[in-house]
Amino acid sequence: MTSLRAFFQEKQVQQMIARAAKILSIPIKLHHKSNWAIQTEGTCEACRFFQEIPEGKELCAGCRMKAGRLALASNVPVTFVCHAGFTCYAAAALPGEAYFFTFGPYMPEEGVHAIEAEVGRRVGELEGKRTDRTALPFDLADIRRTSDESVAAAAEWLLEGLAQLYSDYVREEGDDATGFPDDMTEKNAAGLPSPEVAGEDPRLRIAAAYLLFGKTRVLHAVLEDQLEETGKSPQTRQSCVIAGISKVLGYLHQCGAGIESCRDRFPEFVAAVHQEDIPRGLLQLCDRFVKSVSPHKTLLKYGAELPEVLEEMERRYGEDLQLQRLAEPMQIHPTTLARRLERVTGMKFGELLKRIRLMQAQRLLRRTSLSATAITRRVGIQDQSNFTKIFKRYTGMTPKEYQMRYKQ
């Protein structure tokens, strides 16, 4: 049995990757989804600086793996802003396999000064200082100023070339190539990544479940939530919505939704996002983009009862909802309903209800002056101590800490 690792060790393959890095003048890294480094071409002073700091190295790996897994799950390239404030681009190395490329860091031609200021702020945070750095501890001269479109075009050239080489390689070897075993990533019984995987935001999974059946308002609300929790940097906002839509497309694909039109239009969507820096405009772009998701396939696959149940959960989250009571008027067995819910959300009914309640609580904490006690009652949680316990478990903060950080 041939190995994908053996394929990537072929001299011709390594030369092609090295050539792409040289032509593009930005670093290119090849990783497995387990974070195993396969090949690195090029570097820069900024990367060397962060790699020498344990926390910086960890943050770098976290950003890279989050974007790489997004690209692998959706089979759609992902443009993202790394922990240092630079732009990077992640793409699956071969369709359906477990390897991905990271292109970058680089700086888009627009807004270079704003990016430099953001980099200084993040360096200051890493060094434990409250003020921004006025002088960076590294030179930015070796970080390429280029357009996102140029990086995407170079990535497409590399990926097409590798696909052809791989096709020839498999034909010559006379066997299927395989990589690392699939059990190296965490998945639940529904086949979706665990909510506890680093970088996961369960709100996007919930939004995708509603979008499966043509209901776009939950995705709009969740992306709005994320933007309210994101800094005011246009690059950070843009990265937020691109990463969010990429992740949602991955969930939709896993659930069998028709997203072909979205995939075809994704590069156009990314280009439009990079021209917009106002939250309202970004949300409008997302709304228009996901309208082409067809609910027909999923209605046939999961039944017309499921969207009705999701609607009830969204509308009546503050009540004492019971799975059996929701199932009875639909004339569906509670066990069947629970299984279908888990298939599209990756969560059991009780977990899903907690997450929906928590989403509402976060909005109220950000947008109102209601006390945590009042919010507890409004979202349907029985007592204040239980609410605080659930909130801290899922967000890492107490309700008060969250409100102080994100109050609008």
Beta strands, then each sheet from edge to edge (+ up, - down):
strand 1: 2-3
strand 2: 28-32
strand 3: 37-41
strand 4: 78-81
strand 5: 87-92
strand 6: 99-108
strand 7: 145-146
strand 8: 177-178
sheet 1: 1+ 8+
sheet 2: 3+ 2- 6+ 5- 4+
sheet 3: 3+ 2- 6+ 7+
end
